[in-house]
């Protein structure tokens, strides 16, 4: 499993309805993309849930690296780059995934938290701890943990059917494509 996200920050006065319309008309194109576990079409709006920015920030869990590579070479990604500039793409090695009790419901909120590992931390212990701390409660659609070994950073990501913890970066989910969700490994 691979986790991936790019963030496109937009001007403070940007009409986020443009992004909403873009997702409404094009989001379904990822609903059967080979190798894709899930793509959450995410936005943050300035002033909503304490967000300081307007941002389009889709998050992906890829079942295969080949699927991720194919997407980055696809006409869909080329179109995004043509409209907004080619964004830097963050990616992590997926180390765990857990479906939640609300996995059959439509998630409305996502949370993301990154945590740098101290130089003296044992990465195996940090990953084990993060996997043990994956949320699992009412309203949880699914959760994942991933590791960036270049920066030695842990990523925690969760999709929620409704509200979510306030201590993490929050996003609104506009659409969820999940063609191979059931094939993602569980941690």
Rosetta constraint file for C-alpha pairs under 8 A:
AtomPair CA 1 CA 61 HARMONIC 6.63 0.50
AtomPair CA 1 CA 62 HARMONIC 5.48 0.50
AtomPair CA 1 CA 63 HARMONIC 4.76 0.50
AtomPair CA 1 CA 64 HARMONIC 6.16 0.50
AtomPair CA 1 CA 65 HARMONIC 7.51 0.50
AtomPair CA 1 CA 93 HARMONIC 6.54 0.50
AtomPair CA 1 CA 94 HARMONIC 4.75 0.50
AtomPair CA 1 CA 95 HARMONIC 7.32 0.50
AtomPair CA 1 CA 184 HARMONIC 6.84 0.50
AtomPair CA 1 CA 185 HARMONIC 7.31 0.50
AtomPair CA 2 CA 60 HARMONIC 7.98 0.50
AtomPair CA 2 CA 61 HARMONIC 5.70 0.50
AtomPair CA 2 CA 62 HARMONIC 4.96 0.50
AtomPair CA 2 CA 63 HARMONIC 6.65 0.50
AtomPair CA 2 CA 64 HARMONIC 7.05 0.50
AtomPair CA 2 CA 65 HARMONIC 6.65 0.50
AtomPair CA 2 CA 68 HARMONIC 7.95 0.50
AtomPair CA 2 CA 91 HARMONIC 6.97 0.50
AtomPair CA 2 CA 92 HARMONIC 5.91 0.50
AtomPair CA 2 CA 93 HARMONIC 4.93 0.50
AtomPair CA 2 CA 94 HARMONIC 4.86 0.50
AtomPair CA 2 CA 146 HARMONIC 7.72 0.50
AtomPair CA 3 CA 59 HARMONIC 7.47 0.50
AtomPair CA 3 CA 60 HARMONIC 5.61 0.50
AtomPair CA 3 CA 61 HARMONIC 4.59 0.50
AtomPair CA 3 CA 62 HARMONIC 6.21 0.50
AtomPair CA 3 CA 91 HARMONIC 5.47 0.50
AtomPair CA 3 CA 92 HARMONIC 5.06 0.50
AtomPair CA 3 CA 93 HARMONIC 6.28 0.50
AtomPair CA 3 CA 94 HARMONIC 5.86 0.50
AtomPair CA 3 CA 146 HARMONIC 6.64 0.50
AtomPair CA 4 CA 59 HARMONIC 5.87 0.50
AtomPair CA 4 CA 60 HARMONIC 5.04 0.50
AtomPair CA 4 CA 61 HARMONIC 6.51 0.50
AtomPair CA 4 CA 62 HARMONIC 7.75 0.50
AtomPair CA 4 CA 89 HARMONIC 6.86 0.50
AtomPair CA 4 CA 90 HARMONIC 5.58 0.50
AtomPair CA 4 CA 91 HARMONIC 4.26 0.50
AtomPair CA 4 CA 92 HARMONIC 6.42 0.50
AtomPair CA 5 CA 57 HARMONIC 6.60 0.50
AtomPair CA 5 CA 58 HARMONIC 5.83 0.50
AtomPair CA 5 CA 59 HARMONIC 4.58 0.50
AtomPair CA 5 CA 60 HARMONIC 6.24 0.50
AtomPair CA 5 CA 89 HARMONIC 5.91 0.50
AtomPair CA 5 CA 90 HARMONIC 5.29 0.50
AtomPair CA 5 CA 91 HARMONIC 6.48 0.50
AtomPair CA 6 CA 57 HARMONIC 5.58 0.50
AtomPair CA 6 CA 58 HARMONIC 6.37 0.50
AtomPair CA 6 CA 59 HARMONIC 7.26 0.50
AtomPair CA 6 CA 87 HARMONIC 6.26 0.50
AtomPair CA 6 CA 88 HARMONIC 6.19 0.50
AtomPair CA 6 CA 89 HARMONIC 4.77 0.50
AtomPair CA 6 CA 90 HARMONIC 6.02 0.50
AtomPair CA 7 CA 55 HARMONIC 6.60 0.50
AtomPair CA 7 CA 56 HARMONIC 5.89 0.50
AtomPair CA 7 CA 57 HARMONIC 4.22 0.50
AtomPair CA 7 CA 58 HARMONIC 7.14 0.50
AtomPair CA 7 CA 87 HARMONIC 7.06 0.50
AtomPair CA 7 CA 88 HARMONIC 7.84 0.50
AtomPair CA 7 CA 89 HARMONIC 7.96 0.50
AtomPair CA 8 CA 55 HARMONIC 5.47 0.50
AtomPair CA 8 CA 56 HARMONIC 5.13 0.50
AtomPair CA 8 CA 57 HARMONIC 6.06 0.50
AtomPair CA 8 CA 84 HARMONIC 7.52 0.50
AtomPair CA 8 CA 87 HARMONIC 6.80 0.50
AtomPair CA 9 CA 53 HARMONIC 6.85 0.50
AtomPair CA 9 CA 54 HARMONIC 5.93 0.50
AtomPair CA 9 CA 55 HARMONIC 4.38 0.50
AtomPair CA 9 CA 56 HARMONIC 6.56 0.50
AtomPair CA 10 CA 14 HARMONIC 6.24 0.50
AtomPair CA 10 CA 53 HARMONIC 7.31 0.50
AtomPair CA 10 CA 54 HARMONIC 5.26 0.50
AtomPair CA 10 CA 55 HARMONIC 5.57 0.50
AtomPair CA 10 CA 56 HARMONIC 7.72 0.50
AtomPair CA 11 CA 53 HARMONIC 7.84 0.50
AtomPair CA 11 CA 54 HARMONIC 6.64 0.50
AtomPair CA 12 CA 46 HARMONIC 6.81 0.50
AtomPair CA 12 CA 53 HARMONIC 6.53 0.50
AtomPair CA 12 CA 54 HARMONIC 6.11 0.50
AtomPair CA 14 CA 54 HARMONIC 7.24 0.50
AtomPair CA 15 CA 19 HARMONIC 7.91 0.50
AtomPair CA 16 CA 20 HARMONIC 6.39 0.50
AtomPair CA 16 CA 45 HARMONIC 7.40 0.50
AtomPair CA 16 CA 54 HARMONIC 7.47 0.50
AtomPair CA 17 CA 21 HARMONIC 6.00 0.50
AtomPair CA 18 CA 22 HARMONIC 6.16 0.50
AtomPair CA 19 CA 23 HARMONIC 6.20 0.50
AtomPair CA 19 CA 56 HARMONIC 7.34 0.50
AtomPair CA 20 CA 24 HARMONIC 6.10 0.50
AtomPair CA 20 CA 174 HARMONIC 7.02 0.50
AtomPair CA 21 CA 25 HARMONIC 6.16 0.50
AtomPair CA 22 CA 26 HARMONIC 5.91 0.50
AtomPair CA 22 CA 27 HARMONIC 7.54 0.50
AtomPair CA 23 CA 27 HARMONIC 4.65 0.50
AtomPair CA 23 CA 41 HARMONIC 7.23 0.50
AtomPair CA 23 CA 174 HARMONIC 7.00 0.50
AtomPair CA 23 CA 175 HARMONIC 7.13 0.50
AtomPair CA 24 CA 28 HARMONIC 7.80 0.50
AtomPair CA 24 CA 174 HARMONIC 7.92 0.50
AtomPair CA 24 CA 175 HARMONIC 7.78 0.50
AtomPair CA 27 CA 31 HARMONIC 7.52 0.50
AtomPair CA 27 CA 41 HARMONIC 7.57 0.50
AtomPair CA 27 CA 175 HARMONIC 6.58 0.50
AtomPair CA 27 CA 176 HARMONIC 8.00 0.50
AtomPair CA 27 CA 177 HARMONIC 7.49 0.50
AtomPair CA 28 CA 177 HARMONIC 7.02 0.50
AtomPair CA 29 CA 33 HARMONIC 7.65 0.50
AtomPair CA 30 CA 39 HARMONIC 7.59 0.50
AtomPair CA 30 CA 177 HARMONIC 5.89 0.50
AtomPair CA 31 CA 177 HARMONIC 4.63 0.50
AtomPair CA 31 CA 178 HARMONIC 6.22 0.50
AtomPair CA 31 CA 179 HARMONIC 5.67 0.50
AtomPair CA 32 CA 36 HARMONIC 7.86 0.50
AtomPair CA 32 CA 177 HARMONIC 7.69 0.50
AtomPair CA 32 CA 178 HARMONIC 7.69 0.50
AtomPair CA 32 CA 179 HARMONIC 5.10 0.50
AtomPair CA 33 CA 67 HARMONIC 7.71 0.50
AtomPair CA 33 CA 179 HARMONIC 6.71 0.50
AtomPair CA 34 CA 67 HARMONIC 5.84 0.50
AtomPair CA 34 CA 179 HARMONIC 7.63 0.50
AtomPair CA 34 CA 180 HARMONIC 7.87 0.50
AtomPair CA 35 CA 62 HARMONIC 5.97 0.50
AtomPair CA 35 CA 63 HARMONIC 5.12 0.50
AtomPair CA 35 CA 64 HARMONIC 5.00 0.50
AtomPair CA 35 CA 65 HARMONIC 7.62 0.50
AtomPair CA 35 CA 66 HARMONIC 6.97 0.50
AtomPair CA 35 CA 67 HARMONIC 4.36 0.50
AtomPair CA 35 CA 68 HARMONIC 7.23 0.50
AtomPair CA 35 CA 180 HARMONIC 6.83 0.50
AtomPair CA 36 CA 60 HARMONIC 7.57 0.50
AtomPair CA 36 CA 61 HARMONIC 6.57 0.50
AtomPair CA 36 CA 62 HARMONIC 4.60 0.50
AtomPair CA 36 CA 63 HARMONIC 5.57 0.50
AtomPair CA 36 CA 64 HARMONIC 7.16 0.50
AtomPair CA 36 CA 67 HARMONIC 6.26 0.50
AtomPair CA 36 CA 68 HARMONIC 7.45 0.50
AtomPair CA 36 CA 178 HARMONIC 6.93 0.50
AtomPair CA 36 CA 179 HARMONIC 6.23 0.50
AtomPair CA 36 CA 180 HARMONIC 5.76 0.50
AtomPair CA 36 CA 181 HARMONIC 7.59 0.50
AtomPair CA 37 CA 60 HARMONIC 7.51 0.50
AtomPair CA 37 CA 61 HARMONIC 5.32 0.50
AtomPair CA 37 CA 62 HARMONIC 5.07 0.50
AtomPair CA 37 CA 63 HARMONIC 5.25 0.50
AtomPair CA 37 CA 178 HARMONIC 5.47 0.50
AtomPair CA 37 CA 179 HARMONIC 5.97 0.50
AtomPair CA 37 CA 180 HARMONIC 4.28 0.50
AtomPair CA 37 CA 181 HARMONIC 4.25 0.50
AtomPair CA 37 CA 182 HARMONIC 7.52 0.50
AtomPair CA 37 CA 183 HARMONIC 7.05 0.50
AtomPair CA 37 CA 184 HARMONIC 6.16 0.50
AtomPair CA 38 CA 60 HARMONIC 5.62 0.50
AtomPair CA 38 CA 61 HARMONIC 5.24 0.50
AtomPair CA 38 CA 62 HARMONIC 6.82 0.50
AtomPair CA 38 CA 176 HARMONIC 6.92 0.50
AtomPair CA 38 CA 177 HARMONIC 5.43 0.50
AtomPair CA 38 CA 178 HARMONIC 4.07 0.50
AtomPair CA 38 CA 179 HARMONIC 6.66 0.50
AtomPair CA 38 CA 180 HARMONIC 6.93 0.50
AtomPair CA 38 CA 181 HARMONIC 5.89 0.50
AtomPair CA 39 CA 58 HARMONIC 6.80 0.50
AtomPair CA 39 CA 59 HARMONIC 5.65 0.50
AtomPair CA 39 CA 60 HARMONIC 4.39 0.50
AtomPair CA 39 CA 61 HARMONIC 6.56 0.50
AtomPair CA 39 CA 176 HARMONIC 5.76 0.50
AtomPair CA 39 CA 177 HARMONIC 5.09 0.50
AtomPair CA 39 CA 178 HARMONIC 6.37 0.50
AtomPair CA 40 CA 58 HARMONIC 5.63 0.50
AtomPair CA 40 CA 59 HARMONIC 5.23 0.50
AtomPair CA 40 CA 60 HARMONIC 6.40 0.50
AtomPair CA 40 CA 173 HARMONIC 6.27 0.50
AtomPair CA 40 CA 174 HARMONIC 7.54 0.50
AtomPair CA 40 CA 175 HARMONIC 6.14 0.50
AtomPair CA 40 CA 176 HARMONIC 4.70 0.50
AtomPair CA 40 CA 177 HARMONIC 6.57 0.50
AtomPair CA 41 CA 56 HARMONIC 7.86 0.50
AtomPair CA 41 CA 57 HARMONIC 7.02 0.50
AtomPair CA 41 CA 58 HARMONIC 4.56 0.50
AtomPair CA 41 CA 59 HARMONIC 6.71 0.50
AtomPair CA 41 CA 173 HARMONIC 5.69 0.50
AtomPair CA 41 CA 174 HARMONIC 5.44 0.50
AtomPair CA 41 CA 175 HARMONIC 5.27 0.50
AtomPair CA 41 CA 176 HARMONIC 6.25 0.50
AtomPair CA 42 CA 56 HARMONIC 6.01 0.50
AtomPair CA 42 CA 57 HARMONIC 5.18 0.50
AtomPair CA 42 CA 58 HARMONIC 4.89 0.50
AtomPair CA 42 CA 59 HARMONIC 7.02 0.50
AtomPair CA 42 CA 110 HARMONIC 7.66 0.50
AtomPair CA 42 CA 171 HARMONIC 5.75 0.50
AtomPair CA 42 CA 172 HARMONIC 5.54 0.50
AtomPair CA 42 CA 173 HARMONIC 4.77 0.50
AtomPair CA 42 CA 174 HARMONIC 6.06 0.50
AtomPair CA 42 CA 175 HARMONIC 7.76 0.50
AtomPair CA 43 CA 54 HARMONIC 7.41 0.50
AtomPair CA 43 CA 55 HARMONIC 5.46 0.50
AtomPair CA 43 CA 56 HARMONIC 4.56 0.50
AtomPair CA 43 CA 57 HARMONIC 5.77 0.50
AtomPair CA 43 CA 58 HARMONIC 7.54 0.50
AtomPair CA 43 CA 171 HARMONIC 5.47 0.50
AtomPair CA 43 CA 172 HARMONIC 5.37 0.50
AtomPair CA 43 CA 173 HARMONIC 6.78 0.50
AtomPair CA 43 CA 174 HARMONIC 7.44 0.50
AtomPair CA 44 CA 48 HARMONIC 7.38 0.50
AtomPair CA 44 CA 51 HARMONIC 6.37 0.50
AtomPair CA 44 CA 53 HARMONIC 6.73 0.50
AtomPair CA 44 CA 54 HARMONIC 5.44 0.50
AtomPair CA 44 CA 55 HARMONIC 5.04 0.50
AtomPair CA 44 CA 56 HARMONIC 6.66 0.50
AtomPair CA 44 CA 57 HARMONIC 7.79 0.50
AtomPair CA 44 CA 170 HARMONIC 7.30 0.50
AtomPair CA 44 CA 171 HARMONIC 5.18 0.50
AtomPair CA 44 CA 172 HARMONIC 6.35 0.50
AtomPair CA 45 CA 51 HARMONIC 6.16 0.50
AtomPair CA 45 CA 52 HARMONIC 7.76 0.50
AtomPair CA 45 CA 53 HARMONIC 6.08 0.50
AtomPair CA 45 CA 54 HARMONIC 4.47 0.50
AtomPair CA 45 CA 55 HARMONIC 6.54 0.50
AtomPair CA 46 CA 50 HARMONIC 7.39 0.50
AtomPair CA 46 CA 51 HARMONIC 4.99 0.50
AtomPair CA 46 CA 52 HARMONIC 5.05 0.50
AtomPair CA 46 CA 53 HARMONIC 4.43 0.50
AtomPair CA 46 CA 54 HARMONIC 4.94 0.50
AtomPair CA 47 CA 51 HARMONIC 5.29 0.50
AtomPair CA 47 CA 52 HARMONIC 6.21 0.50
AtomPair CA 47 CA 53 HARMONIC 7.61 0.50
AtomPair CA 49 CA 170 HARMONIC 7.02 0.50
AtomPair CA 51 CA 170 HARMONIC 7.91 0.50
AtomPair CA 61 CA 94 HARMONIC 7.94 0.50
AtomPair CA 62 CA 67 HARMONIC 6.73 0.50
AtomPair CA 62 CA 68 HARMONIC 6.19 0.50
AtomPair CA 63 CA 67 HARMONIC 7.46 0.50
AtomPair CA 63 CA 180 HARMONIC 7.19 0.50
AtomPair CA 63 CA 183 HARMONIC 7.12 0.50
AtomPair CA 63 CA 184 HARMONIC 5.85 0.50
AtomPair CA 64 CA 68 HARMONIC 6.72 0.50
AtomPair CA 65 CA 69 HARMONIC 6.17 0.50
AtomPair CA 66 CA 70 HARMONIC 6.04 0.50
AtomPair CA 67 CA 71 HARMONIC 6.19 0.50
AtomPair CA 68 CA 72 HARMONIC 6.37 0.50
AtomPair CA 69 CA 73 HARMONIC 6.49 0.50
AtomPair CA 70 CA 74 HARMONIC 6.05 0.50
AtomPair CA 71 CA 76 HARMONIC 7.52 0.50
AtomPair CA 71 CA 77 HARMONIC 6.63 0.50
AtomPair CA 72 CA 77 HARMONIC 5.84 0.50
AtomPair CA 72 CA 78 HARMONIC 7.83 0.50
AtomPair CA 73 CA 77 HARMONIC 6.87 0.50
AtomPair CA 73 CA 78 HARMONIC 7.22 0.50
AtomPair CA 74 CA 78 HARMONIC 6.28 0.50
AtomPair CA 75 CA 79 HARMONIC 5.98 0.50
AtomPair CA 76 CA 80 HARMONIC 6.43 0.50
AtomPair CA 77 CA 81 HARMONIC 6.20 0.50
AtomPair CA 78 CA 82 HARMONIC 6.09 0.50
AtomPair CA 79 CA 83 HARMONIC 6.24 0.50
AtomPair CA 80 CA 84 HARMONIC 6.01 0.50
AtomPair CA 80 CA 85 HARMONIC 7.27 0.50
AtomPair CA 80 CA 86 HARMONIC 7.42 0.50
AtomPair CA 81 CA 85 HARMONIC 4.38 0.50
AtomPair CA 81 CA 86 HARMONIC 4.21 0.50
AtomPair CA 81 CA 87 HARMONIC 6.99 0.50
AtomPair CA 82 CA 86 HARMONIC 7.27 0.50
AtomPair CA 91 CA 148 HARMONIC 7.12 0.50
AtomPair CA 92 CA 146 HARMONIC 5.50 0.50
AtomPair CA 92 CA 147 HARMONIC 5.14 0.50
AtomPair CA 92 CA 148 HARMONIC 4.69 0.50
AtomPair CA 92 CA 149 HARMONIC 7.79 0.50
AtomPair CA 92 CA 155 HARMONIC 7.76 0.50
AtomPair CA 93 CA 146 HARMONIC 5.25 0.50
AtomPair CA 93 CA 147 HARMONIC 5.15 0.50
AtomPair CA 93 CA 148 HARMONIC 6.30 0.50
AtomPair CA 94 CA 144 HARMONIC 7.44 0.50
AtomPair CA 94 CA 145 HARMONIC 6.17 0.50
AtomPair CA 94 CA 146 HARMONIC 4.15 0.50
AtomPair CA 94 CA 147 HARMONIC 6.43 0.50
AtomPair CA 95 CA 127 HARMONIC 7.52 0.50
AtomPair CA 95 CA 144 HARMONIC 7.70 0.50
AtomPair CA 95 CA 145 HARMONIC 5.71 0.50
AtomPair CA 95 CA 146 HARMONIC 5.11 0.50
AtomPair CA 95 CA 147 HARMONIC 6.88 0.50
AtomPair CA 95 CA 187 HARMONIC 6.95 0.50
AtomPair CA 96 CA 131 HARMONIC 6.44 0.50
AtomPair CA 96 CA 144 HARMONIC 5.49 0.50
AtomPair CA 96 CA 145 HARMONIC 5.15 0.50
AtomPair CA 96 CA 146 HARMONIC 6.85 0.50
AtomPair CA 96 CA 185 HARMONIC 6.72 0.50
AtomPair CA 96 CA 186 HARMONIC 5.60 0.50
AtomPair CA 96 CA 187 HARMONIC 3.91 0.50
AtomPair CA 97 CA 142 HARMONIC 7.36 0.50
AtomPair CA 97 CA 143 HARMONIC 5.73 0.50
AtomPair CA 97 CA 144 HARMONIC 4.27 0.50
AtomPair CA 97 CA 145 HARMONIC 6.52 0.50
AtomPair CA 97 CA 184 HARMONIC 6.95 0.50
AtomPair CA 97 CA 185 HARMONIC 5.97 0.50
AtomPair CA 97 CA 186 HARMONIC 4.46 0.50
AtomPair CA 97 CA 187 HARMONIC 5.01 0.50
AtomPair CA 98 CA 134 HARMONIC 7.56 0.50
AtomPair CA 98 CA 142 HARMONIC 5.59 0.50
AtomPair CA 98 CA 143 HARMONIC 5.26 0.50
AtomPair CA 98 CA 144 HARMONIC 6.31 0.50
AtomPair CA 98 CA 186 HARMONIC 5.25 0.50
AtomPair CA 98 CA 187 HARMONIC 6.14 0.50
AtomPair CA 99 CA 103 HARMONIC 5.95 0.50
AtomPair CA 99 CA 140 HARMONIC 7.83 0.50
AtomPair CA 99 CA 141 HARMONIC 6.14 0.50
AtomPair CA 99 CA 142 HARMONIC 4.18 0.50
AtomPair CA 99 CA 143 HARMONIC 6.45 0.50
AtomPair CA 99 CA 186 HARMONIC 7.76 0.50
AtomPair CA 100 CA 136 HARMONIC 5.85 0.50
AtomPair CA 100 CA 137 HARMONIC 6.99 0.50
AtomPair CA 100 CA 138 HARMONIC 7.93 0.50
AtomPair CA 100 CA 139 HARMONIC 7.67 0.50
AtomPair CA 100 CA 140 HARMONIC 4.89 0.50
AtomPair CA 100 CA 141 HARMONIC 4.70 0.50
AtomPair CA 100 CA 142 HARMONIC 4.78 0.50
AtomPair CA 100 CA 143 HARMONIC 7.33 0.50
AtomPair CA 101 CA 136 HARMONIC 7.45 0.50
AtomPair CA 101 CA 137 HARMONIC 6.80 0.50
AtomPair CA 101 CA 138 HARMONIC 6.31 0.50
AtomPair CA 101 CA 139 HARMONIC 6.80 0.50
AtomPair CA 101 CA 140 HARMONIC 6.04 0.50
AtomPair CA 101 CA 141 HARMONIC 6.39 0.50
AtomPair CA 102 CA 138 HARMONIC 6.90 0.50
AtomPair CA 102 CA 139 HARMONIC 5.29 0.50
AtomPair CA 102 CA 140 HARMONIC 5.31 0.50
AtomPair CA 102 CA 141 HARMONIC 4.49 0.50
AtomPair CA 102 CA 142 HARMONIC 7.76 0.50
AtomPair CA 102 CA 160 HARMONIC 7.73 0.50
AtomPair CA 102 CA 161 HARMONIC 6.52 0.50
AtomPair CA 103 CA 140 HARMONIC 7.05 0.50
AtomPair CA 103 CA 141 HARMONIC 4.11 0.50
AtomPair CA 103 CA 142 HARMONIC 6.25 0.50
AtomPair CA 104 CA 141 HARMONIC 7.34 0.50
AtomPair CA 105 CA 141 HARMONIC 7.04 0.50
AtomPair CA 105 CA 161 HARMONIC 6.45 0.50
AtomPair CA 106 CA 141 HARMONIC 7.81 0.50
AtomPair CA 106 CA 161 HARMONIC 5.90 0.50
AtomPair CA 106 CA 176 HARMONIC 7.71 0.50
AtomPair CA 107 CA 141 HARMONIC 6.32 0.50
AtomPair CA 107 CA 159 HARMONIC 5.88 0.50
AtomPair CA 107 CA 160 HARMONIC 5.00 0.50
AtomPair CA 107 CA 161 HARMONIC 3.94 0.50
AtomPair CA 107 CA 162 HARMONIC 6.71 0.50
AtomPair CA 107 CA 173 HARMONIC 6.66 0.50
AtomPair CA 107 CA 176 HARMONIC 7.64 0.50
AtomPair CA 108 CA 159 HARMONIC 7.56 0.50
AtomPair CA 108 CA 160 HARMONIC 6.16 0.50
AtomPair CA 108 CA 161 HARMONIC 5.28 0.50
AtomPair CA 108 CA 162 HARMONIC 5.61 0.50
AtomPair CA 108 CA 172 HARMONIC 5.95 0.50
AtomPair CA 108 CA 173 HARMONIC 4.88 0.50
AtomPair CA 108 CA 174 HARMONIC 7.22 0.50
AtomPair CA 109 CA 159 HARMONIC 5.94 0.50
AtomPair CA 109 CA 160 HARMONIC 5.11 0.50
AtomPair CA 109 CA 161 HARMONIC 6.55 0.50
AtomPair CA 109 CA 162 HARMONIC 6.07 0.50
AtomPair CA 109 CA 163 HARMONIC 6.56 0.50
AtomPair CA 109 CA 164 HARMONIC 6.73 0.50
AtomPair CA 109 CA 170 HARMONIC 6.92 0.50
AtomPair CA 109 CA 171 HARMONIC 5.69 0.50
AtomPair CA 109 CA 172 HARMONIC 4.79 0.50
AtomPair CA 109 CA 173 HARMONIC 5.32 0.50
AtomPair CA 110 CA 157 HARMONIC 7.28 0.50
AtomPair CA 110 CA 158 HARMONIC 5.57 0.50
AtomPair CA 110 CA 159 HARMONIC 4.40 0.50
AtomPair CA 110 CA 160 HARMONIC 5.89 0.50
AtomPair CA 110 CA 164 HARMONIC 7.34 0.50
AtomPair CA 110 CA 170 HARMONIC 5.73 0.50
AtomPair CA 110 CA 171 HARMONIC 5.07 0.50
AtomPair CA 110 CA 172 HARMONIC 6.34 0.50
AtomPair CA 110 CA 173 HARMONIC 6.47 0.50
AtomPair CA 111 CA 156 HARMONIC 7.99 0.50
AtomPair CA 111 CA 157 HARMONIC 5.66 0.50
AtomPair CA 111 CA 158 HARMONIC 5.30 0.50
AtomPair CA 111 CA 159 HARMONIC 6.59 0.50
AtomPair CA 111 CA 164 HARMONIC 7.05 0.50
AtomPair CA 111 CA 165 HARMONIC 7.61 0.50
AtomPair CA 111 CA 168 HARMONIC 5.88 0.50
AtomPair CA 111 CA 169 HARMONIC 5.43 0.50
AtomPair CA 111 CA 170 HARMONIC 4.63 0.50
AtomPair CA 111 CA 171 HARMONIC 6.26 0.50
AtomPair CA 112 CA 155 HARMONIC 7.12 0.50
AtomPair CA 112 CA 156 HARMONIC 5.65 0.50
AtomPair CA 112 CA 157 HARMONIC 4.53 0.50
AtomPair CA 112 CA 158 HARMONIC 6.68 0.50
AtomPair CA 112 CA 168 HARMONIC 5.96 0.50
AtomPair CA 112 CA 169 HARMONIC 5.28 0.50
AtomPair CA 112 CA 170 HARMONIC 6.72 0.50
AtomPair CA 113 CA 155 HARMONIC 5.78 0.50
AtomPair CA 113 CA 156 HARMONIC 5.18 0.50
AtomPair CA 113 CA 157 HARMONIC 6.59 0.50
AtomPair CA 113 CA 168 HARMONIC 5.59 0.50
AtomPair CA 113 CA 169 HARMONIC 6.33 0.50
AtomPair CA 114 CA 153 HARMONIC 6.56 0.50
AtomPair CA 114 CA 154 HARMONIC 5.53 0.50
AtomPair CA 114 CA 155 HARMONIC 4.46 0.50
AtomPair CA 114 CA 156 HARMONIC 6.30 0.50
AtomPair CA 115 CA 153 HARMONIC 5.48 0.50
AtomPair CA 115 CA 154 HARMONIC 5.09 0.50
AtomPair CA 115 CA 155 HARMONIC 6.48 0.50
AtomPair CA 116 CA 151 HARMONIC 7.52 0.50
AtomPair CA 116 CA 152 HARMONIC 6.09 0.50
AtomPair CA 116 CA 153 HARMONIC 4.24 0.50
AtomPair CA 116 CA 154 HARMONIC 6.27 0.50
AtomPair CA 117 CA 121 HARMONIC 6.13 0.50
AtomPair CA 117 CA 123 HARMONIC 7.41 0.50
AtomPair CA 117 CA 126 HARMONIC 7.66 0.50
AtomPair CA 117 CA 152 HARMONIC 5.59 0.50
AtomPair CA 117 CA 153 HARMONIC 5.56 0.50
AtomPair CA 117 CA 154 HARMONIC 7.11 0.50
AtomPair CA 121 CA 125 HARMONIC 7.84 0.50
AtomPair CA 121 CA 126 HARMONIC 7.18 0.50
AtomPair CA 122 CA 126 HARMONIC 6.27 0.50
AtomPair CA 123 CA 127 HARMONIC 6.07 0.50
AtomPair CA 124 CA 128 HARMONIC 6.16 0.50
AtomPair CA 125 CA 129 HARMONIC 6.08 0.50
AtomPair CA 126 CA 130 HARMONIC 6.16 0.50
AtomPair CA 127 CA 131 HARMONIC 6.12 0.50
AtomPair CA 127 CA 145 HARMONIC 7.92 0.50
AtomPair CA 127 CA 147 HARMONIC 7.90 0.50
AtomPair CA 127 CA 154 HARMONIC 7.62 0.50
AtomPair CA 128 CA 132 HARMONIC 6.19 0.50
AtomPair CA 129 CA 133 HARMONIC 6.20 0.50
AtomPair CA 130 CA 134 HARMONIC 6.35 0.50
AtomPair CA 130 CA 145 HARMONIC 6.88 0.50
AtomPair CA 130 CA 156 HARMONIC 7.84 0.50
AtomPair CA 131 CA 145 HARMONIC 6.64 0.50
AtomPair CA 131 CA 187 HARMONIC 6.37 0.50
AtomPair CA 134 CA 143 HARMONIC 6.55 0.50
AtomPair CA 134 CA 144 HARMONIC 7.30 0.50
AtomPair CA 134 CA 145 HARMONIC 7.70 0.50
AtomPair CA 134 CA 156 HARMONIC 7.95 0.50
AtomPair CA 135 CA 140 HARMONIC 7.44 0.50
AtomPair CA 135 CA 143 HARMONIC 6.87 0.50
AtomPair CA 135 CA 158 HARMONIC 7.90 0.50
AtomPair CA 136 CA 140 HARMONIC 6.29 0.50
AtomPair CA 139 CA 160 HARMONIC 5.47 0.50
AtomPair CA 139 CA 161 HARMONIC 4.90 0.50
AtomPair CA 139 CA 162 HARMONIC 6.18 0.50
AtomPair CA 139 CA 163 HARMONIC 7.70 0.50
AtomPair CA 140 CA 158 HARMONIC 7.38 0.50
AtomPair CA 140 CA 159 HARMONIC 6.22 0.50
AtomPair CA 140 CA 160 HARMONIC 4.63 0.50
AtomPair CA 140 CA 161 HARMONIC 6.20 0.50
AtomPair CA 141 CA 158 HARMONIC 7.44 0.50
AtomPair CA 141 CA 159 HARMONIC 5.24 0.50
AtomPair CA 141 CA 160 HARMONIC 5.20 0.50
AtomPair CA 141 CA 161 HARMONIC 6.14 0.50
AtomPair CA 142 CA 158 HARMONIC 5.72 0.50
AtomPair CA 142 CA 159 HARMONIC 5.43 0.50
AtomPair CA 142 CA 160 HARMONIC 7.34 0.50
AtomPair CA 143 CA 156 HARMONIC 7.43 0.50
AtomPair CA 143 CA 157 HARMONIC 5.59 0.50
AtomPair CA 143 CA 158 HARMONIC 4.12 0.50
AtomPair CA 143 CA 159 HARMONIC 6.38 0.50
AtomPair CA 144 CA 156 HARMONIC 5.91 0.50
AtomPair CA 144 CA 157 HARMONIC 5.28 0.50
AtomPair CA 144 CA 158 HARMONIC 6.39 0.50
AtomPair CA 145 CA 154 HARMONIC 7.04 0.50
AtomPair CA 145 CA 155 HARMONIC 5.58 0.50
AtomPair CA 145 CA 156 HARMONIC 4.74 0.50
AtomPair CA 145 CA 157 HARMONIC 6.49 0.50
AtomPair CA 146 CA 154 HARMONIC 5.83 0.50
AtomPair CA 146 CA 155 HARMONIC 5.07 0.50
AtomPair CA 146 CA 156 HARMONIC 6.70 0.50
AtomPair CA 147 CA 152 HARMONIC 6.92 0.50
AtomPair CA 147 CA 153 HARMONIC 5.78 0.50
AtomPair CA 147 CA 154 HARMONIC 4.67 0.50
AtomPair CA 147 CA 155 HARMONIC 6.15 0.50
AtomPair CA 148 CA 152 HARMONIC 5.33 0.50
AtomPair CA 148 CA 153 HARMONIC 5.11 0.50
AtomPair CA 148 CA 154 HARMONIC 6.43 0.50
AtomPair CA 148 CA 155 HARMONIC 7.85 0.50
AtomPair CA 149 CA 153 HARMONIC 6.81 0.50
AtomPair CA 160 CA 164 HARMONIC 6.31 0.50
AtomPair CA 164 CA 170 HARMONIC 7.68 0.50
AtomPair CA 166 CA 170 HARMONIC 7.48 0.50
AtomPair CA 180 CA 184 HARMONIC 7.02 0.50
